[in-house]
Amino acid sequence: MNDIFLKLKEVFDTFENYNCFVCSSTNPIGLKLDIKLEEDLAFADFNLSNLYSGFPSIIHGGVQASIIDEIGFWAMFNTTYKLGFTQRIEVDYLSKIGTDIMLRVEGRTLSLENNVVRVEVNILDDSKIKSQGIVEYKLISDSAIKKFFGAEFFNEFNRRFRND
């Protein structure tokens, strides 16, 4: 159900400077991933040009890590409807990922314990896992949401996710 994704993106859009490198459609140098949510899965299909390479025609590892972190966030949110900050990320680069090919990234929540959500994210090329990440997100309290994002964001977040 992509309504959840769109609702939270609309809340983030209340920020004047919202410009997510991975998912914002307005960031001129961003990846512009069209993230979708279905049941327990967050995913996106994408194709990156050589603009995002490290070695020639190979997607930069830092870009891969950014994608893993972003999809992990959405998988975590899709499971909890809570906000969290990345606390830890581990990425295994299993095989090179070329530019200018169709790829898929998928993320699923593995566990929630002591306000820490663990998510597994895979970047796939033709159903073969090329990079795999485990990301941990620390869920944040209402007071932290107000502190980091402001009262306007907090109120809009509550309106959309706690009062439906």
C-alpha positions, 0 to 999 in steps of 0.5 A: 500500500503506497498510501503510507509512503505518500502520506509520510512524504507529504509530511516531509514535504512540509520542510522547506529544505526537504531534499532526500538524495535517494527518494526526493523527486525534486533533488536535481542530483538525486536518485529519485527512487520510486519506493513502493510498500507492499505488506512487509516489503519496501522495494524499488526498481531503478537504473543508475547511470555512470553519474553514480559510479565509483570505478568506471561503470560500477555503482559507487559503494557509498551510493549502494549504502545510501539506497540500502539505508533508505529502503531500510527506513521505509521497511522499518516505517511500514512495519512500525509507523514510527520514526527512527534514526539509523543507528548502525549499518552493515553492508556486504558488497557481494559482487560488482553492480554495473551502471545502466542496468535494471536493478531492484532493492528490497527491504524487510523488517527482521525484528523489533527489540528495545526500540531498535528495528533490524532490517535486511535490505538486498540490491538485486540484479536479475534476482541475484543478490549483489549487495546486502545490508543489515540496518538498525534504526533506533525508534525516536520518542515524541519529544525527540520528533519535536526537537529534531523536526519541530512542532509543525512536523510533529503535529502533521505526523500525528494527524496523519498517522495517529488520528486516522 
